[in-house]
Amino acid sequence: MNPIESNTMTNLLKYHTFIPYEDSINTIKLKNLIHTIYLSNDPLSNNYSFKNFDIDNQLAITFGYLENEIVLLSTLYKRENYVNGLARTMNRVWKHPKIRAPGFGKFIKDEDITSLEIVPFHIEIAKQNNINTLFISIEGGAYRYLNFLSKKLSNKTSLEWIALKNKIDVTGKNNLQHITYCHINPCTFSKTGKNKKILVVS
């Protein structure tokens, strides 16, 4: 499948966000999906074992549907050792091979950036859970893309997203990644504080 076909399919995605366990039917679908991914040849399949996926601390799950098939997964996650009021959006992102692009870059169309559709839903759920700071993290040399994405998300959400040039530890296990983050309620943070290194784990 070439990238043009893949992007066209991405434009047709329909999204559904739910709270684990509160929605028993979709929670069962989630467990079946992550088990399937875990048993697949996906290079990150180990992230989707029941042990590593950590359903109990997922604040929200988003499915992307192509017709009736789940082809995308993304979560809003509150790791136990995150500081209070912090959560990661666009966590455990998985895409079916049929909708995967060969890579990401600044020339990608807005309608193909799935975070622009998913993050606004996660922001609303974050507010309900007293989460005031959200971040997205990507392994590898992703600062340029996250800086590009930050501008898109700032326009989409009317919140200021800030990409950090330096990698930070997002797990407490020396797992260094690039991030972009935003304060959902900016009034509680000083303007000088926005440029400080965000503390992700306690």
N, C-alpha and C positions, 0 to 999 in steps of 0.2 A: 504494500500500500504506500503510495507516495504522500508527501507532506500536504499537498493540496487536498487530497481526499480526507486525510486525517483532520485538517483544520475545518473542513466543511462539516464533518461529523461533530466536532467540538461545538460548533455554533448551534447544533440542534439539541444539546444537552438540556435536560430538565433537572432541577435540583430539589432535593427534599432533606430538610434538617430536622433531627429529632433528638430527644433526650434518652440516653440508654436506660433500660429497665422501665422507664415510664411508658415506653412504647414497646410492648413485648414482642409484637410481630416483627418490627424492624430490628429489634435486638437479636432475634433469632436469625434474621437475614444477615446481620452483621457477623455473628459468630460463624455462620456457614461461609461467608465471603472470606473472612480472614483465614479460616482453616484452608480454604481452597488456594489462597495466595501462598500460604505457608508451605503447602505441598507442591507448589509450582516451581518452575525454574527461574522465577524472578530473582534478580541479583540481590534484592533486599528482602527476600522471603522470610528470613529469620526474624525480621521486625514484626511479623504478623502472627507469631506463635501466641497462644493464649497468655503465656508468661510475659512476653515482651510488649504485647499490645496494651495491657493494663486497662481493661474496659472500665473498671471501677472509678478511675480518675479522669475519664473522658467526660467533659461537661456537655458536649454535643457531638453528634455524628452527622455528616453530610454525605448523602449519596448523590451521584450524578447518573441520571438515567438516559439511555438512548433507546427510545421506545420503551419496552418493558424490562430491559436488561440493565443491571447495575454495571457501569463502566468506569466509575470514579468514586473514590473514597477520600474523605478528608475529615479531620477532627479538631475540636477545640479541647485542649489538654491542660490540666493543672497538676504538674508533677508535685509530689509530696514535699520535695525540698526547695521548691520555688519560694521566693519571698511572698509575703501576703499581698493579695491583690494582683497577682501576675499569672498570665496563662499564655500558652502558645497556640496560635491559630494556624491553619494550614499544616497541621501535624499529621504524620503518617499518611501522606498523600500517595495514593496509588491510582494509576490509570491503566485501563485495559490497553493492550498493545494496539488495538484498532484505532485509538484516539491519541496515541502518543506522538508528539512531534519529535524530530531528531535532536532538538535542543531548545534553549531559550535565548532570547536576545532582544535588543531594543527595537527591532523592526516587527515584532509580533503584533498582530492586531488586538485591539482591546477585547473584542468578542472571543478571542482565544485565550485570554488570561483568566483562568478559572477563579483565581483568588478575588477578582473584582466582583464576582457574583456571590462567592461563599462568605468572604470576610464580613460584609454588612450583617448577615444573619448571625454570625458568631459574636459580633459586637453586641447585639441585642441580648443574647443569652449571657454574655459576659456581665452585662449590667445587672441582670437578675441574680448573678452569683457574686456580687460585690467585687468583681474583677475590674481594676482601673487601668491596667497596662497590658496590652497585647503585643506579642512579637511573632515574627516569622523568621525562621532560621534555615539556612541552606549550607550544606557542606561544600568545600572546594572554593575556588576563586569566584565568588558570586557577588562581590560588592557592587560592581557596575550594574548588574541586573537588578539587585535590590534597590539601588539608588534610583534607577529607572522606574521600578515598580512602586517605590515610595511616592513618587509624584502622581502616578496613576491612582494609588489608593487614597492619597490626600484629596484629590478631586472627587473621587467616588464617595468617600465617607465623610467629607468635610472635617476631618481630623488631620493633624500634622503627623505624618509618618517620617521617621528619621532613620536613615541607613548608617550604620557605623562602619568606618573604614577598617578598623581592627577586628579580628575575630575574638569572640569571647567564649568562655566555657558555659555551655547551655545545660549541662547535666550534673556538674559537680565531679565528673570523672575525667577531667581534662579533655573533654570533647569540644574542640574549638570550632566554632562556626561563625559565618557572617550573619548578621541579623538586621532587620528593620523593625522598629517598634513605634507605638503610639500611646498616648495617654487619653483614655476615653473621657476623662473629666479634667481637662488641662488646667482648670482653675485651682486645683489642689497642688499643682506643681509650679515652682518659680520658673521664670524664663531662663535664668542662669542655669537651673538644674537640668534643662533639656539636653544640654551638651555634655553632661557628665556620663560616664560609663554606666549603663544600666546594670543593676545587680540582678542576675537571673536566678542564681541559686544561693541559698543561705549556708 
